[in-house]
């Protein structure tokens, strides 16, 4: 194993800078050994559960103007920095923590000191896994299957198509639920208009009886 030490400066993007470093070094595989630093903006993808779909498109937490300490950074980087799978844990000024999948948009605040490990005997590639819809890690011997760009592009396209289908399905379900609510509201209104409440019927009946009694009393009165 070879060890690399990288220091990112204020304003650098965490993910993009790591990919650029691994590309410049032409690393066949790389992984995070340790990292420490701070961010002035965070952009991470969260695990997401939707009540309509059961499992929907992942939600993104974007915090463009907050300061965070990096508590943990883990993950793997593909051959020559083609892609990566990184997770980060962050703590805000109150000590509250949040974590998720690293996207572009995580901007270094004061510094980010990263130690990477790499191997010249194995290569990390990513290919679409039909079971998950994501580009997943494939470990190969170094020098084998070097052309992975097309596979990763297909994986990103398939994942985006899956997300679009999930979003469209969610809109359909929400719209259908809204139509049911509106239909139920109209039905209840019609019932109220056509079939008055028992109290209202009794009140109308009492008024009719009182009217009949008044008419009878008027007829019996001496003239």
PyMOL CGO cylinders between C-alpha atoms (Angstrom):
from pymol import cmd
from pymol.cgo import CYLINDER

trace = [
    CYLINDER, 0.00, 0.00, 0.00, 1.13, 3.50, -0.83, 0.3, 1, 1, 1, 1, 1, 1,
    CYLINDER, 1.13, 3.50, -0.83, 0.13, 6.44, 1.39, 0.3, 1, 1, 1, 1, 1, 1,
    CYLINDER, 0.13, 6.44, 1.39, -0.71, 9.94, 0.12, 0.3, 1, 1, 1, 1, 1, 1,
    CYLINDER, -0.71, 9.94, 0.12, -1.21, 13.08, 2.22, 0.3, 1, 1, 1, 1, 1, 1,
    CYLINDER, -1.21, 13.08, 2.22, -3.35, 15.88, 0.77, 0.3, 1, 1, 1, 1, 1, 1,
    CYLINDER, -3.35, 15.88, 0.77, -4.20, 19.27, 2.23, 0.3, 1, 1, 1, 1, 1, 1,
    CYLINDER, -4.20, 19.27, 2.23, -7.15, 21.16, 0.70, 0.3, 1, 1, 1, 1, 1, 1,
    CYLINDER, -7.15, 21.16, 0.70, -7.22, 24.95, 0.96, 0.3, 1, 1, 1, 1, 1, 1,
    CYLINDER, -7.22, 24.95, 0.96, -10.11, 27.27, 1.84, 0.3, 1, 1, 1, 1, 1, 1,
    CYLINDER, -10.11, 27.27, 1.84, -12.66, 27.44, -0.98, 0.3, 1, 1, 1, 1, 1, 1,
    CYLINDER, -12.66, 27.44, -0.98, -11.78, 24.09, -2.58, 0.3, 1, 1, 1, 1, 1, 1,
    CYLINDER, -11.78, 24.09, -2.58, -14.53, 21.57, -3.28, 0.3, 1, 1, 1, 1, 1, 1,
    CYLINDER, -14.53, 21.57, -3.28, -13.99, 18.39, -1.28, 0.3, 1, 1, 1, 1, 1, 1,
    CYLINDER, -13.99, 18.39, -1.28, -15.19, 15.82, -3.81, 0.3, 1, 1, 1, 1, 1, 1,
    CYLINDER, -15.19, 15.82, -3.81, -13.89, 17.51, -6.95, 0.3, 1, 1, 1, 1, 1, 1,
    CYLINDER, -13.89, 17.51, -6.95, -10.45, 18.11, -5.41, 0.3, 1, 1, 1, 1, 1, 1,
    CYLINDER, -10.45, 18.11, -5.41, -10.07, 14.46, -4.38, 0.3, 1, 1, 1, 1, 1, 1,
    CYLINDER, -10.07, 14.46, -4.38, -11.04, 13.24, -7.86, 0.3, 1, 1, 1, 1, 1, 1,
    CYLINDER, -11.04, 13.24, -7.86, -8.61, 15.69, -9.47, 0.3, 1, 1, 1, 1, 1, 1,
    CYLINDER, -8.61, 15.69, -9.47, -5.78, 14.52, -7.21, 0.3, 1, 1, 1, 1, 1, 1,
    CYLINDER, -5.78, 14.52, -7.21, -6.39, 10.83, -7.97, 0.3, 1, 1, 1, 1, 1, 1,
    CYLINDER, -6.39, 10.83, -7.97, -6.63, 11.62, -11.69, 0.3, 1, 1, 1, 1, 1, 1,
    CYLINDER, -6.63, 11.62, -11.69, -3.36, 13.58, -11.65, 0.3, 1, 1, 1, 1, 1, 1,
    CYLINDER, -3.36, 13.58, -11.65, -1.62, 10.73, -9.78, 0.3, 1, 1, 1, 1, 1, 1,
    CYLINDER, -1.62, 10.73, -9.78, -3.30, 8.13, -12.06, 0.3, 1, 1, 1, 1, 1, 1,
    CYLINDER, -3.30, 8.13, -12.06, -4.16, 5.96, -9.07, 0.3, 1, 1, 1, 1, 1, 1,
    CYLINDER, -4.16, 5.96, -9.07, -5.70, 2.60, -9.94, 0.3, 1, 1, 1, 1, 1, 1,
    CYLINDER, -5.70, 2.60, -9.94, -7.53, 2.55, -6.61, 0.3, 1, 1, 1, 1, 1, 1,
    CYLINDER, -7.53, 2.55, -6.61, -7.72, 4.81, -3.58, 0.3, 1, 1, 1, 1, 1, 1,
    CYLINDER, -7.72, 4.81, -3.58, -9.52, 4.96, -0.25, 0.3, 1, 1, 1, 1, 1, 1,
    CYLINDER, -9.52, 4.96, -0.25, -9.75, 7.37, 2.66, 0.3, 1, 1, 1, 1, 1, 1,
    CYLINDER, -9.75, 7.37, 2.66, -7.56, 6.43, 5.64, 0.3, 1, 1, 1, 1, 1, 1,
    CYLINDER, -7.56, 6.43, 5.64, -8.32, 9.51, 7.75, 0.3, 1, 1, 1, 1, 1, 1,
    CYLINDER, -8.32, 9.51, 7.75, -9.46, 13.08, 7.34, 0.3, 1, 1, 1, 1, 1, 1,
    CYLINDER, -9.46, 13.08, 7.34, -9.94, 16.18, 9.47, 0.3, 1, 1, 1, 1, 1, 1,
    CYLINDER, -9.94, 16.18, 9.47, -11.01, 19.71, 8.65, 0.3, 1, 1, 1, 1, 1, 1,
    CYLINDER, -11.01, 19.71, 8.65, -13.95, 22.06, 8.30, 0.3, 1, 1, 1, 1, 1, 1,
    CYLINDER, -13.95, 22.06, 8.30, -16.52, 23.16, 5.73, 0.3, 1, 1, 1, 1, 1, 1,
    CYLINDER, -16.52, 23.16, 5.73, -18.25, 26.46, 5.07, 0.3, 1, 1, 1, 1, 1, 1,
    CYLINDER, -18.25, 26.46, 5.07, -20.94, 24.78, 2.93, 0.3, 1, 1, 1, 1, 1, 1,
    CYLINDER, -20.94, 24.78, 2.93, -22.37, 21.27, 2.89, 0.3, 1, 1, 1, 1, 1, 1,
    CYLINDER, -22.37, 21.27, 2.89, -24.20, 19.35, 0.17, 0.3, 1, 1, 1, 1, 1, 1,
    CYLINDER, -24.20, 19.35, 0.17, -24.99, 15.72, 0.95, 0.3, 1, 1, 1, 1, 1, 1,
    CYLINDER, -24.99, 15.72, 0.95, -27.49, 13.10, -0.19, 0.3, 1, 1, 1, 1, 1, 1,
    CYLINDER, -27.49, 13.10, -0.19, -29.63, 11.47, 2.47, 0.3, 1, 1, 1, 1, 1, 1,
    CYLINDER, -29.63, 11.47, 2.47, -31.41, 8.15, 2.62, 0.3, 1, 1, 1, 1, 1, 1,
    CYLINDER, -31.41, 8.15, 2.62, -35.06, 8.95, 1.85, 0.3, 1, 1, 1, 1, 1, 1,
    CYLINDER, -35.06, 8.95, 1.85, -38.35, 7.13, 2.49, 0.3, 1, 1, 1, 1, 1, 1,
    CYLINDER, -38.35, 7.13, 2.49, -41.59, 8.33, 0.91, 0.3, 1, 1, 1, 1, 1, 1,
    CYLINDER, -41.59, 8.33, 0.91, -44.97, 7.34, 2.34, 0.3, 1, 1, 1, 1, 1, 1,
    CYLINDER, -44.97, 7.34, 2.34, -46.49, 7.01, -1.14, 0.3, 1, 1, 1, 1, 1, 1,
    CYLINDER, -46.49, 7.01, -1.14, -43.72, 5.01, -2.80, 0.3, 1, 1, 1, 1, 1, 1,
    CYLINDER, -43.72, 5.01, -2.80, -42.23, 3.14, 0.14, 0.3, 1, 1, 1, 1, 1, 1,
    CYLINDER, -42.23, 3.14, 0.14, -38.78, 4.05, -1.19, 0.3, 1, 1, 1, 1, 1, 1,
    CYLINDER, -38.78, 4.05, -1.19, -38.32, 7.10, -3.36, 0.3, 1, 1, 1, 1, 1, 1,
    CYLINDER, -38.32, 7.10, -3.36, -35.61, 9.23, -4.85, 0.3, 1, 1, 1, 1, 1, 1,
    CYLINDER, -35.61, 9.23, -4.85, -32.95, 10.21, -2.34, 0.3, 1, 1, 1, 1, 1, 1,
    CYLINDER, -32.95, 10.21, -2.34, -33.28, 13.65, -0.75, 0.3, 1, 1, 1, 1, 1, 1,
    CYLINDER, -33.28, 13.65, -0.75, -30.44, 16.19, -0.88, 0.3, 1, 1, 1, 1, 1, 1,
    CYLINDER, -30.44, 16.19, -0.88, -29.54, 18.33, 2.12, 0.3, 1, 1, 1, 1, 1, 1,
    CYLINDER, -29.54, 18.33, 2.12, -28.00, 21.60, 0.88, 0.3, 1, 1, 1, 1, 1, 1,
    CYLINDER, -28.00, 21.60, 0.88, -26.58, 23.95, 3.53, 0.3, 1, 1, 1, 1, 1, 1,
    CYLINDER, -26.58, 23.95, 3.53, -24.71, 26.58, 1.51, 0.3, 1, 1, 1, 1, 1, 1,
    CYLINDER, -24.71, 26.58, 1.51, -23.88, 29.05, 4.30, 0.3, 1, 1, 1, 1, 1, 1,
    CYLINDER, -23.88, 29.05, 4.30, -23.07, 27.14, 7.48, 0.3, 1, 1, 1, 1, 1, 1,
    CYLINDER, -23.07, 27.14, 7.48, -19.86, 26.10, 9.20, 0.3, 1, 1, 1, 1, 1, 1,
    CYLINDER, -19.86, 26.10, 9.20, -19.16, 22.44, 10.01, 0.3, 1, 1, 1, 1, 1, 1,
    CYLINDER, -19.16, 22.44, 10.01, -16.40, 20.35, 11.53, 0.3, 1, 1, 1, 1, 1, 1,
    CYLINDER, -16.40, 20.35, 11.53, -15.63, 17.16, 9.60, 0.3, 1, 1, 1, 1, 1, 1,
    CYLINDER, -15.63, 17.16, 9.60, -16.00, 14.36, 12.15, 0.3, 1, 1, 1, 1, 1, 1,
    CYLINDER, -16.00, 14.36, 12.15, -15.54, 11.51, 9.69, 0.3, 1, 1, 1, 1, 1, 1,
    CYLINDER, -15.54, 11.51, 9.69, -14.86, 10.98, 5.99, 0.3, 1, 1, 1, 1, 1, 1,
    CYLINDER, -14.86, 10.98, 5.99, -14.82, 7.48, 4.51, 0.3, 1, 1, 1, 1, 1, 1,
    CYLINDER, -14.82, 7.48, 4.51, -15.07, 5.87, 1.11, 0.3, 1, 1, 1, 1, 1, 1,
    CYLINDER, -15.07, 5.87, 1.11, -13.40, 4.67, -2.07, 0.3, 1, 1, 1, 1, 1, 1,
    CYLINDER, -13.40, 4.67, -2.07, -12.22, 6.42, -5.24, 0.3, 1, 1, 1, 1, 1, 1,
    CYLINDER, -12.22, 6.42, -5.24, -12.30, 4.75, -8.65, 0.3, 1, 1, 1, 1, 1, 1,
    CYLINDER, -12.30, 4.75, -8.65, -9.48, 4.32, -11.14, 0.3, 1, 1, 1, 1, 1, 1,
    CYLINDER, -9.48, 4.32, -11.14, -7.83, 7.63, -12.13, 0.3, 1, 1, 1, 1, 1, 1,
    CYLINDER, -7.83, 7.63, -12.13, -10.46, 9.60, -10.21, 0.3, 1, 1, 1, 1, 1, 1,
    CYLINDER, -10.46, 9.60, -10.21, -13.29, 8.59, -12.55, 0.3, 1, 1, 1, 1, 1, 1,
    CYLINDER, -13.29, 8.59, -12.55, -15.80, 8.55, -9.69, 0.3, 1, 1, 1, 1, 1, 1,
    CYLINDER, -15.80, 8.55, -9.69, -16.06, 7.95, -5.98, 0.3, 1, 1, 1, 1, 1, 1,
    CYLINDER, -16.06, 7.95, -5.98, -18.33, 6.78, -3.18, 0.3, 1, 1, 1, 1, 1, 1,
    CYLINDER, -18.33, 6.78, -3.18, -17.75, 8.94, -0.10, 0.3, 1, 1, 1, 1, 1, 1,
    CYLINDER, -17.75, 8.94, -0.10, -19.73, 9.43, 3.10, 0.3, 1, 1, 1, 1, 1, 1,
    CYLINDER, -19.73, 9.43, 3.10, -19.17, 12.26, 5.57, 0.3, 1, 1, 1, 1, 1, 1,
    CYLINDER, -19.17, 12.26, 5.57, -20.27, 13.07, 9.12, 0.3, 1, 1, 1, 1, 1, 1,
    CYLINDER, -20.27, 13.07, 9.12, -20.47, 16.77, 10.03, 0.3, 1, 1, 1, 1, 1, 1,
    CYLINDER, -20.47, 16.77, 10.03, -21.04, 18.66, 13.29, 0.3, 1, 1, 1, 1, 1, 1,
    CYLINDER, -21.04, 18.66, 13.29, -22.47, 22.19, 13.37, 0.3, 1, 1, 1, 1, 1, 1,
    CYLINDER, -22.47, 22.19, 13.37, -21.74, 24.96, 15.92, 0.3, 1, 1, 1, 1, 1, 1,
    CYLINDER, -21.74, 24.96, 15.92, -24.12, 23.38, 18.46, 0.3, 1, 1, 1, 1, 1, 1,
    CYLINDER, -24.12, 23.38, 18.46, -22.56, 19.93, 18.10, 0.3, 1, 1, 1, 1, 1, 1,
    CYLINDER, -22.56, 19.93, 18.10, -25.52, 18.48, 16.21, 0.3, 1, 1, 1, 1, 1, 1,
    CYLINDER, -25.52, 18.48, 16.21, -24.40, 15.93, 13.63, 0.3, 1, 1, 1, 1, 1, 1,
    CYLINDER, -24.40, 15.93, 13.63, -25.62, 15.04, 10.17, 0.3, 1, 1, 1, 1, 1, 1,
    CYLINDER, -25.62, 15.04, 10.17, -24.19, 12.64, 7.64, 0.3, 1, 1, 1, 1, 1, 1,
    CYLINDER, -24.19, 12.64, 7.64, -24.69, 11.37, 4.13, 0.3, 1, 1, 1, 1, 1, 1,
    CYLINDER, -24.69, 11.37, 4.13, -23.31, 10.77, 0.66, 0.3, 1, 1, 1, 1, 1, 1,
    CYLINDER, -23.31, 10.77, 0.66, -20.80, 13.40, -0.48, 0.3, 1, 1, 1, 1, 1, 1,
    CYLINDER, -20.80, 13.40, -0.48, -21.85, 15.46, -3.52, 0.3, 1, 1, 1, 1, 1, 1,
    CYLINDER, -21.85, 15.46, -3.52, -20.13, 18.42, -5.11, 0.3, 1, 1, 1, 1, 1, 1,
    CYLINDER, -20.13, 18.42, -5.11, -20.76, 21.60, -3.13, 0.3, 1, 1, 1, 1, 1, 1,
    CYLINDER, -20.76, 21.60, -3.13, -18.92, 20.71, 0.09, 0.3, 1, 1, 1, 1, 1, 1,
    CYLINDER, -18.92, 20.71, 0.09, -16.59, 23.70, 0.32, 0.3, 1, 1, 1, 1, 1, 1,
    CYLINDER, -16.59, 23.70, 0.32, -13.53, 23.78, 2.60, 0.3, 1, 1, 1, 1, 1, 1,
    CYLINDER, -13.53, 23.78, 2.60, -13.62, 26.46, 5.31, 0.3, 1, 1, 1, 1, 1, 1,
    CYLINDER, -13.62, 26.46, 5.31, -10.15, 26.59, 6.93, 0.3, 1, 1, 1, 1, 1, 1,
    CYLINDER, -10.15, 26.59, 6.93, -8.51, 23.34, 5.88, 0.3, 1, 1, 1, 1, 1, 1,
    CYLINDER, -8.51, 23.34, 5.88, -9.09, 19.69, 5.06, 0.3, 1, 1, 1, 1, 1, 1,
    CYLINDER, -9.09, 19.69, 5.06, -6.25, 17.27, 5.73, 0.3, 1, 1, 1, 1, 1, 1,
    CYLINDER, -6.25, 17.27, 5.73, -6.76, 13.91, 4.05, 0.3, 1, 1, 1, 1, 1, 1,
    CYLINDER, -6.76, 13.91, 4.05, -4.62, 10.76, 4.09, 0.3, 1, 1, 1, 1, 1, 1,
    CYLINDER, -4.62, 10.76, 4.09, -5.27, 8.33, 1.24, 0.3, 1, 1, 1, 1, 1, 1,
    CYLINDER, -5.27, 8.33, 1.24, -4.24, 4.75, 0.69, 0.3, 1, 1, 1, 1, 1, 1,
    CYLINDER, -4.24, 4.75, 0.69, -3.70, 3.30, -2.79, 0.3, 1, 1, 1, 1, 1, 1,
    CYLINDER, -3.70, 3.30, -2.79, -2.70, 0.03, -4.39, 0.3, 1, 1, 1, 1, 1, 1,
    CYLINDER, -2.70, 0.03, -4.39, -0.88, -0.70, -7.62, 0.3, 1, 1, 1, 1, 1, 1,
    CYLINDER, -0.88, -0.70, -7.62, -2.12, -4.30, -7.73, 0.3, 1, 1, 1, 1, 1, 1,
    CYLINDER, -2.12, -4.30, -7.73, -5.87, -3.73, -7.76, 0.3, 1, 1, 1, 1, 1, 1,
    CYLINDER, -5.87, -3.73, -7.76, -8.20, -1.29, -9.52, 0.3, 1, 1, 1, 1, 1, 1,
    CYLINDER, -8.20, -1.29, -9.52, -11.54, 0.15, -8.44, 0.3, 1, 1, 1, 1, 1, 1,
    CYLINDER, -11.54, 0.15, -8.44, -14.16, 0.55, -11.17, 0.3, 1, 1, 1, 1, 1, 1,
    CYLINDER, -14.16, 0.55, -11.17, -17.90, 1.19, -10.98, 0.3, 1, 1, 1, 1, 1, 1,
    CYLINDER, -17.90, 1.19, -10.98, -20.60, -0.44, -13.05, 0.3, 1, 1, 1, 1, 1, 1,
    CYLINDER, -20.60, -0.44, -13.05, -24.37, -0.33, -13.02, 0.3, 1, 1, 1, 1, 1, 1,
    CYLINDER, -24.37, -0.33, -13.02, -25.93, -2.90, -10.68, 0.3, 1, 1, 1, 1, 1, 1,
    CYLINDER, -25.93, -2.90, -10.68, -29.45, -3.64, -11.93, 0.3, 1, 1, 1, 1, 1, 1,
    CYLINDER, -29.45, -3.64, -11.93, -30.49, -4.70, -8.42, 0.3, 1, 1, 1, 1, 1, 1,
    CYLINDER, -30.49, -4.70, -8.42, -29.82, -1.25, -6.94, 0.3, 1, 1, 1, 1, 1, 1,
    CYLINDER, -29.82, -1.25, -6.94, -29.95, 1.08, -9.94, 0.3, 1, 1, 1, 1, 1, 1,
    CYLINDER, -29.95, 1.08, -9.94, -26.61, 2.57, -8.87, 0.3, 1, 1, 1, 1, 1, 1,
    CYLINDER, -26.61, 2.57, -8.87, -23.03, 2.33, -10.10, 0.3, 1, 1, 1, 1, 1, 1,
    CYLINDER, -23.03, 2.33, -10.10, -21.46, -0.09, -7.60, 0.3, 1, 1, 1, 1, 1, 1,
    CYLINDER, -21.46, -0.09, -7.60, -17.85, -0.97, -6.84, 0.3, 1, 1, 1, 1, 1, 1,
    CYLINDER, -17.85, -0.97, -6.84, -16.11, -3.59, -8.96, 0.3, 1, 1, 1, 1, 1, 1,
    CYLINDER, -16.11, -3.59, -8.96, -12.63, -4.67, -7.82, 0.3, 1, 1, 1, 1, 1, 1,
    CYLINDER, -12.63, -4.67, -7.82, -10.24, -5.86, -10.54, 0.3, 1, 1, 1, 1, 1, 1,
    CYLINDER, -10.24, -5.86, -10.54, -6.57, -6.57, -10.96, 0.3, 1, 1, 1, 1, 1, 1,
    CYLINDER, -6.57, -6.57, -10.96, -4.72, -3.44, -11.99, 0.3, 1, 1, 1, 1, 1, 1,
    CYLINDER, -4.72, -3.44, -11.99, -4.57, -3.15, -15.78, 0.3, 1, 1, 1, 1, 1, 1,
    CYLINDER, -4.57, -3.15, -15.78, -7.76, -5.15, -16.39, 0.3, 1, 1, 1, 1, 1, 1,
    CYLINDER, -7.76, -5.15, -16.39, -10.92, -3.52, -17.73, 0.3, 1, 1, 1, 1, 1, 1,
    CYLINDER, -10.92, -3.52, -17.73, -9.48, -0.03, -17.86, 0.3, 1, 1, 1, 1, 1, 1,
    CYLINDER, -9.48, -0.03, -17.86, -12.22, 1.40, -20.06, 0.3, 1, 1, 1, 1, 1, 1,
    CYLINDER, -12.22, 1.40, -20.06, -15.02, 2.01, -17.58, 0.3, 1, 1, 1, 1, 1, 1,
    CYLINDER, -15.02, 2.01, -17.58, -16.33, 5.38, -18.73, 0.3, 1, 1, 1, 1, 1, 1,
    CYLINDER, -16.33, 5.38, -18.73, -19.11, 3.95, -20.89, 0.3, 1, 1, 1, 1, 1, 1,
    CYLINDER, -19.11, 3.95, -20.89, -20.30, 1.65, -18.12, 0.3, 1, 1, 1, 1, 1, 1,
    CYLINDER, -20.30, 1.65, -18.12, -20.38, 4.47, -15.59, 0.3, 1, 1, 1, 1, 1, 1,
    CYLINDER, -20.38, 4.47, -15.59, -22.22, 6.74, -18.05, 0.3, 1, 1, 1, 1, 1, 1,
    CYLINDER, -22.22, 6.74, -18.05, -24.84, 4.04, -18.61, 0.3, 1, 1, 1, 1, 1, 1,
    CYLINDER, -24.84, 4.04, -18.61, -25.17, 3.67, -14.86, 0.3, 1, 1, 1, 1, 1, 1,
    CYLINDER, -25.17, 3.67, -14.86, -25.75, 7.39, -14.32, 0.3, 1, 1, 1, 1, 1, 1,
    CYLINDER, -25.75, 7.39, -14.32, -28.29, 7.49, -17.16, 0.3, 1, 1, 1, 1, 1, 1,
    CYLINDER, -28.29, 7.49, -17.16, -30.17, 4.49, -15.77, 0.3, 1, 1, 1, 1, 1, 1,
    CYLINDER, -30.17, 4.49, -15.77, -30.15, 5.92, -12.26, 0.3, 1, 1, 1, 1, 1, 1,
    CYLINDER, -30.15, 5.92, -12.26, -31.49, 9.27, -13.47, 0.3, 1, 1, 1, 1, 1, 1,
    CYLINDER, -31.49, 9.27, -13.47, -34.23, 7.50, -15.44, 0.3, 1, 1, 1, 1, 1, 1,
    CYLINDER, -34.23, 7.50, -15.44, -35.17, 5.51, -12.33, 0.3, 1, 1, 1, 1, 1, 1,
    CYLINDER, -35.17, 5.51, -12.33, -35.36, 8.70, -10.27, 0.3, 1, 1, 1, 1, 1, 1,
    CYLINDER, -35.36, 8.70, -10.27, -37.52, 10.41, -12.88, 0.3, 1, 1, 1, 1, 1, 1,
    CYLINDER, -37.52, 10.41, -12.88, -39.89, 7.43, -12.94, 0.3, 1, 1, 1, 1, 1, 1,
    CYLINDER, -39.89, 7.43, -12.94, -40.11, 7.50, -9.15, 0.3, 1, 1, 1, 1, 1, 1,
    CYLINDER, -40.11, 7.50, -9.15, -40.84, 11.24, -9.14, 0.3, 1, 1, 1, 1, 1, 1,
    CYLINDER, -40.84, 11.24, -9.14, -43.53, 10.84, -11.82, 0.3, 1, 1, 1, 1, 1, 1,
    CYLINDER, -43.53, 10.84, -11.82, -45.13, 7.97, -9.90, 0.3, 1, 1, 1, 1, 1, 1,
    CYLINDER, -45.13, 7.97, -9.90, -45.09, 10.03, -6.72, 0.3, 1, 1, 1, 1, 1, 1,
    CYLINDER, -45.09, 10.03, -6.72, -46.83, 12.94, -8.49, 0.3, 1, 1, 1, 1, 1, 1,
    CYLINDER, -46.83, 12.94, -8.49, -49.50, 10.55, -9.83, 0.3, 1, 1, 1, 1, 1, 1,
    CYLINDER, -49.50, 10.55, -9.83, -50.15, 9.10, -6.39, 0.3, 1, 1, 1, 1, 1, 1,
    CYLINDER, -50.15, 9.10, -6.39, -50.35, 12.52, -4.78, 0.3, 1, 1, 1, 1, 1, 1,
    CYLINDER, -50.35, 12.52, -4.78, -52.70, 13.75, -7.50, 0.3, 1, 1, 1, 1, 1, 1,
    CYLINDER, -52.70, 13.75, -7.50, -54.92, 10.68, -7.09, 0.3, 1, 1, 1, 1, 1, 1,
    CYLINDER, -54.92, 10.68, -7.09, -55.00, 11.17, -3.33, 0.3, 1, 1, 1, 1, 1, 1,
    CYLINDER, -55.00, 11.17, -3.33, -55.97, 14.82, -3.85, 0.3, 1, 1, 1, 1, 1, 1,
    CYLINDER, -55.97, 14.82, -3.85, -58.81, 13.84, -6.22, 0.3, 1, 1, 1, 1, 1, 1,
    CYLINDER, -58.81, 13.84, -6.22, -60.15, 11.38, -3.65, 0.3, 1, 1, 1, 1, 1, 1,
    CYLINDER, -60.15, 11.38, -3.65, -60.11, 14.08, -0.97, 0.3, 1, 1, 1, 1, 1, 1,
    CYLINDER, -60.11, 14.08, -0.97, -61.94, 16.53, -3.22, 0.3, 1, 1, 1, 1, 1, 1,
    CYLINDER, -61.94, 16.53, -3.22, -64.50, 13.90, -4.25, 0.3, 1, 1, 1, 1, 1, 1,
    CYLINDER, -64.50, 13.90, -4.25, -65.16, 12.97, -0.64, 0.3, 1, 1, 1, 1, 1, 1,
    CYLINDER, -65.16, 12.97, -0.64, -65.61, 16.64, 0.26, 0.3, 1, 1, 1, 1, 1, 1,
    CYLINDER, -65.61, 16.64, 0.26, -68.16, 17.15, -2.54, 0.3, 1, 1, 1, 1, 1, 1,
    CYLINDER, -68.16, 17.15, -2.54, -70.07, 14.02, -1.51, 0.3, 1, 1, 1, 1, 1, 1,
    CYLINDER, -70.07, 14.02, -1.51, -70.26, 15.20, 2.10, 0.3, 1, 1, 1, 1, 1, 1,
    CYLINDER, -70.26, 15.20, 2.10, -71.53, 18.61, 0.96, 0.3, 1, 1, 1, 1, 1, 1,
    CYLINDER, -71.53, 18.61, 0.96, -74.26, 17.00, -1.17, 0.3, 1, 1, 1, 1, 1, 1,
    CYLINDER, -74.26, 17.00, -1.17, -75.36, 14.80, 1.73, 0.3, 1, 1, 1, 1, 1, 1,
    CYLINDER, -75.36, 14.80, 1.73, -75.67, 17.83, 3.97, 0.3, 1, 1, 1, 1, 1, 1,
    CYLINDER, -75.67, 17.83, 3.97, -77.75, 19.70, 1.38, 0.3, 1, 1, 1, 1, 1, 1,
    CYLINDER, -77.75, 19.70, 1.38, -80.00, 16.82, 0.31, 0.3, 1, 1, 1, 1, 1, 1,
    CYLINDER, -80.00, 16.82, 0.31, -80.36, 15.04, 3.66, 0.3, 1, 1, 1, 1, 1, 1,
    CYLINDER, -80.36, 15.04, 3.66, -80.50, 17.58, 6.53, 0.3, 1, 1, 1, 1, 1, 1,
    CYLINDER, -80.50, 17.58, 6.53, -79.31, 16.60, 9.96, 0.3, 1, 1, 1, 1, 1, 1,
    CYLINDER, -79.31, 16.60, 9.96, -81.94, 15.03, 12.31, 0.3, 1, 1, 1, 1, 1, 1,
    CYLINDER, -81.94, 15.03, 12.31, -81.90, 18.12, 14.48, 0.3, 1, 1, 1, 1, 1, 1,
    CYLINDER, -81.90, 18.12, 14.48, -82.70, 20.30, 11.50, 0.3, 1, 1, 1, 1, 1, 1,
    CYLINDER, -82.70, 20.30, 11.50, -85.59, 17.99, 10.48, 0.3, 1, 1, 1, 1, 1, 1,
    CYLINDER, -85.59, 17.99, 10.48, -86.99, 18.08, 14.03, 0.3, 1, 1, 1, 1, 1, 1,
    CYLINDER, -86.99, 18.08, 14.03, -86.77, 21.86, 14.10, 0.3, 1, 1, 1, 1, 1, 1,
    CYLINDER, -86.77, 21.86, 14.10, -88.63, 22.10, 10.79, 0.3, 1, 1, 1, 1, 1, 1,
    CYLINDER, -88.63, 22.10, 10.79, -91.29, 19.65, 12.07, 0.3, 1, 1, 1, 1, 1, 1,
    CYLINDER, -91.29, 19.65, 12.07, -91.75, 21.64, 15.29, 0.3, 1, 1, 1, 1, 1, 1,
    CYLINDER, -91.75, 21.64, 15.29, -92.15, 24.84, 13.30, 0.3, 1, 1, 1, 1, 1, 1,
    CYLINDER, -92.15, 24.84, 13.30, -94.81, 23.19, 11.11, 0.3, 1, 1, 1, 1, 1, 1,
    CYLINDER, -94.81, 23.19, 11.11, -96.72, 21.92, 14.17, 0.3, 1, 1, 1, 1, 1, 1,
    CYLINDER, -96.72, 21.92, 14.17, -96.58, 25.35, 15.79, 0.3, 1, 1, 1, 1, 1, 1,
    CYLINDER, -96.58, 25.35, 15.79, -97.91, 26.88, 12.58, 0.3, 1, 1, 1, 1, 1, 1,
    CYLINDER, -97.91, 26.88, 12.58, -100.82, 24.42, 12.48, 0.3, 1, 1, 1, 1, 1, 1,
    CYLINDER, -100.82, 24.42, 12.48, -101.67, 25.10, 16.13, 0.3, 1, 1, 1, 1, 1, 1,
    CYLINDER, -101.67, 25.10, 16.13, -101.68, 28.85, 15.52, 0.3, 1, 1, 1, 1, 1, 1,
    CYLINDER, -101.68, 28.85, 15.52, -103.97, 28.41, 12.52, 0.3, 1, 1, 1, 1, 1, 1,
    CYLINDER, -103.97, 28.41, 12.52, -106.34, 26.20, 14.60, 0.3, 1, 1, 1, 1, 1, 1,
    CYLINDER, -106.34, 26.20, 14.60, -106.41, 28.68, 17.46, 0.3, 1, 1, 1, 1, 1, 1,
    CYLINDER, -106.41, 28.68, 17.46, -107.20, 31.49, 15.07, 0.3, 1, 1, 1, 1, 1, 1,
    CYLINDER, -107.20, 31.49, 15.07, -110.10, 29.51, 13.61, 0.3, 1, 1, 1, 1, 1, 1,
    CYLINDER, -110.10, 29.51, 13.61, -111.58, 28.75, 17.07, 0.3, 1, 1, 1, 1, 1, 1,
    CYLINDER, -111.58, 28.75, 17.07, -111.33, 32.32, 18.31, 0.3, 1, 1, 1, 1, 1, 1,
    CYLINDER, -111.33, 32.32, 18.31, -114.75, 34.10, 18.73, 0.3, 1, 1, 1, 1, 1, 1,
    CYLINDER, -114.75, 34.10, 18.73, -115.63, 36.60, 16.01, 0.3, 1, 1, 1, 1, 1, 1,
]
cmd.load_cgo(trace, "trace")
